[in-house]
Amino acid sequence: MAVLEILAIPDERLKQESQPVTVFDDELRAFIADLEETRQAGPAAVGIAAPQVNRHQRIVIVDCSTTRKPVPITGI
């Protein structure tokens, strides 16, 4: 696994349109592992998207494991 370079605004590459994922293979799994390692190594972030590391596919990782549990709404 590797920590990838994170692009920052105003980098024009962040404006490129991302394409849907159509192939789910070992290369994609390896990229997602690198993306998660990058998220964990970067500034405290809940999520990261593939375009932020210059891969223009519709891939996002969101970690909600440490968020508060929702409070149930009663009386409705």
C-alpha positions as CSV (number, residue, x, y, z in Angstrom):
1,M,0.0,0.0,0.0
2,A,1.0,3.6,-0.5
3,V,0.1,7.1,0.6
4,L,-0.9,9.0,-2.5
5,E,-0.4,12.7,-3.2
6,I,-3.5,14.8,-2.4
7,L,-4.4,17.5,-4.8
8,A,-5.3,20.9,-3.4
9,I,-7.4,23.8,-4.7
10,P,-6.9,25.5,-7.1
11,D,-5.5,22.5,-9.0
12,E,-7.4,22.3,-12.3
13,R,-7.4,18.5,-12.2
14,L,-10.0,18.7,-9.4
15,K,-12.4,20.1,-12.0
16,Q,-12.3,17.0,-14.3
17,E,-15.5,15.0,-14.6
18,S,-15.2,11.6,-13.0
19,Q,-16.2,8.4,-14.7
20,P,-18.2,5.5,-13.2
21,V,-16.4,2.4,-12.1
22,T,-17.1,-0.4,-14.5
23,V,-14.3,-2.9,-13.7
24,F,-14.0,-4.4,-10.2
25,D,-10.7,-6.1,-10.2
26,D,-7.5,-6.5,-8.1
27,E,-6.1,-3.2,-9.4
28,L,-9.2,-1.4,-8.1
29,R,-9.0,-3.2,-4.8
30,A,-5.3,-2.1,-4.5
31,F,-6.2,1.5,-5.4
32,I,-8.9,1.5,-2.7
33,A,-6.5,0.2,-0.2
34,D,-4.1,3.0,-1.1
35,L,-6.9,5.6,-1.0
36,E,-7.8,4.4,2.5
37,E,-4.2,4.5,3.7
38,T,-4.0,8.1,2.3
39,R,-7.2,9.1,4.1
40,Q,-5.8,7.8,7.4
41,A,-2.4,9.4,6.9
42,G,-3.8,12.8,5.8
43,P,-5.2,15.6,7.9
44,A,-8.0,14.3,10.1
45,A,-10.6,13.5,7.4
46,V,-13.8,11.5,7.5
47,G,-13.7,10.9,3.8
48,I,-11.7,11.0,0.6
49,A,-12.6,10.8,-3.0
50,A,-10.6,9.4,-5.9
51,P,-10.3,12.7,-7.8
52,Q,-8.5,14.2,-4.7
53,V,-5.6,11.8,-5.6
54,N,-5.9,12.5,-9.4
55,R,-7.9,9.4,-10.3
56,H,-11.1,10.5,-12.0
57,Q,-13.5,7.7,-11.1
58,R,-16.6,7.9,-8.9
59,I,-15.0,6.4,-5.8
60,V,-15.3,7.7,-2.3
61,I,-14.5,6.4,1.1
62,V,-16.4,7.7,4.2
63,D,-15.7,6.5,7.7
64,C,-18.6,7.0,10.0
65,S,-17.4,4.6,12.6
66,T,-16.7,7.2,15.2
67,T,-19.8,9.4,14.7
68,R,-22.5,9.6,17.3
69,K,-25.4,7.3,17.1
70,P,-28.7,9.0,15.9
71,V,-31.2,9.8,18.6
72,P,-34.5,8.2,18.0
73,I,-37.4,10.6,17.3
74,T,-40.4,9.8,19.3
75,G,-44.0,11.2,19.4
76,I,-44.4,11.5,15.7
